[in-house]
Amino acid sequence: MTEPAIRVLLADDHPVYRLGLRALLESTDGFDVVGEAATGTEAVTAFQDLDPDVVVMDLRMPDLNGIEATRVLLEKQPDAAVLVLTYSDEDQTLLDAVLAGARGYVLKDAGKEAILRAIRDVAAGEMVLGASIAKRLPNLLAGGEPAPCQFPQLTEREREILELMAKGLDNRRIALQLGVGEKRVRNCVSDIYNKLAVPDRAQAIVLAREAGLGRGT
């Protein structure tokens, strides 16, 4: 007997991103996009009208932001399944989303398969966090200060890529390991050079290894 499709509500204020995500879900067996919302208030209303299995929620939306909308949804329906899908990997944003009741937190550049898997897992009642995010959450929930990290000017994704560079991986292998496009990796590497004020990959790797990245390989 075929399992019923997972009914998904997309909440994101970028129509092009919603269109792409809808196309991905509708081309994949087991998903049914039942509605879209461009603001937090629209997401709350659509959730009440459509009763989806999963709300895929962006954070930066007009009206109510994604965290506020998640909090309202959970007040109205405590077992609502919300998957935050965002570009933000800031500690406070992660903590606020989890405390608001989000069942998952995944970065938009995680890759298609990772996003599809996260929606399935959240629909099944599981808590879903990206690997780098999961490592930080226990300390944040305990009220501790975020762990000090090397190169605070870099985003979490950029630090991840820099560490893989220090381990000797090229852009193609980094993209495969992280489940993102090679173009995304190239753009991040370029941003790393700019933020570290280095001219090339070799100098970036030197700085990374001096800071202790890439060890144990």
N, C-alpha and C positions, 0 to 999 in steps of 0.2 A: 504493500500500500504506500502510495506516494505521500511524503510529508507535506503539510500545507506550507505555502510560501510564507516567508517572513514579511510582514506588512511594515513598510518603512515610511516614516515622515521625514522629509529633508528640510532642515531649518538653516538657511544661510542667506545672507543679503547679497551675495554675488551670483547673479543669474547664470553667468557662464559656468561657474563651478557647479551650481546645482544641475545644470544641463548635462555636464560631463559625468557627474556622479549618478544621475538618473540613467543615463545611457549605459554606464557600467553595470548598474544593478539590473536593468531591464534586459541586458544581454547575457545575464548570468542566471542559471536555473536556481530556483528557490527563493527569489526575491520579488516583491510586489511593491512598487512605490505608490502609496495611496494618496500622497499629497505633498505640497511644498509650502514653505513659509519664508518670508523675507525679513521679518522682524520677530522679536521675542513675543510680543503680544499675539501676532498671527500664529506663532508656534503653539501657544497655550490654547488658543481657540480651535485650531486645527486638531490638536491632540484630543480635545473634548469631543469634537464632532466625529473624528475618524477612528479613534481608539487603536492606534498603531501598536505593533509589537515593540518597535524600537524607534526612538527619535534620534536622528543624527544631527547634532547641535553644534553650530559654529558659536564662537564666543563673542565676537565683535559684530553686534547687530544693533540697528537703531531701536528706539523705544525701550524695551527691556533687553539687556544683553543676555548672552547665553547662560551665564551663571544665575542671574535673577530669574530667567525663564525656567531653568531647571528647578530652582527652589519652589517656584509657584506650582509647577507640574507635580512635584513630589508631595506638596501640601494637599493637592487635590486628589492625587492618586499615588499612594505610598509605594506601590509596586511598579511604577512607571520605569521603563528601561531607557535611559538616556546615555548615548555615546557621544562624548565631546570629540569633535574633529576640528582641529585648529592648527595654526602655524606657531602658536605661542607655547614655549616650553619653560616659562618663568615659574619659579617655585611657588610664589603666592597664588598665581592663577590656577596651578594644579591643585593646590591645597583647597582653594575656595570652591573649585568644581567638585571635588570629592566630598567636601563637607556639605555642599548643596544637595548631594545625593546622586551625582553622576555615577553610572555603573562602569564607565570606561573612559579613557582619555588617550587619544591617539593623535599623532601629528599628521598633517595632511600630506607630508612628503614620505610617509611610511611605505607607500607602494600599494598597488591595487589589491594584491592578494592579502596583504596585511589588513587592509581596511575591510575587505569582504569577510575575512576570518573574525575580525573584531565585532562586526555586526552580528554574525552568527553566534559568537560566544556570549555577547551581551543578551541576545534574545533567549539564550539557554539559561540565563540567570547567573552567568559568571562575571567576575570583576576583571576587566581587561585594561592593562597598562603597557605602554611601550617599555622595552627593557631598561633604557636609561632613566625613564621616569619612575619605574618601579623601585629602583635602587634608592631614590631620594625620598620616596613617600613615607617610609616608617619614621625617619628622623623628623620630617615635617609634622606628622601627626602627633609625635611625642613632644612637640613644642620646642625642639632643638633648633639651633641656628643652622642654616644650610651649610653643608660641609664645604670647607674652603676648597677651591679648585684652581688649577693652574690656568692662566690666560683668561681672566674674568671678562675681558673684552669680547671673547668669542661666545657665540650661542652654544647651547648644548650639542646641537648637531655638528657645528663646526669643530668643537672639541673632540667629538667622536671621530670625525674624519681625520683630524690631525693625528690622533692616536694611531689610527690605522695606517696613515702615511708613515708614521714613525716605525711601524712594524714592517714596513717595506711593501705595502700593497699599492698597486697602481690604481688609477681612477676606475677602470673597468671592474677590478676585483672588489674595490670598496663599494661600488654601486650594487654588485651582486650580494655582498654580505649584508648591506643595509636594506636591500629591497627597494632601492630608489633608482631613478634614471641616471645614466652617466652624465647627462647634461647638468642635472642638479648638482652632482658631485663636482663637476668642473667649475660651476658658478661658486660653490662653497669654497673650493680651493683658492679661487681668485680672491674671494673676500678674506680668507685667512691671510694671504700674502699682504693685502692692504692693511689689515688690522694689526698684524705683527711687524709691519714695515720691513718686510724682507723681499728680495727681488725674485726669488725662485723657490722651487720645491726643496732643493738641497739645504738651503738656509733655514727654511721652515722646519725641516726634519732635525737639523742640528739643535735649534731652540727647543723643540719638543723633547728630544732625548736628554738634553741638559736638565729639563724639568722633570725627568723621570718617566715620560711617556714611552710606550713601546717596549717596555722591559718584559722579560720572560718569554721571548720568542726566539 
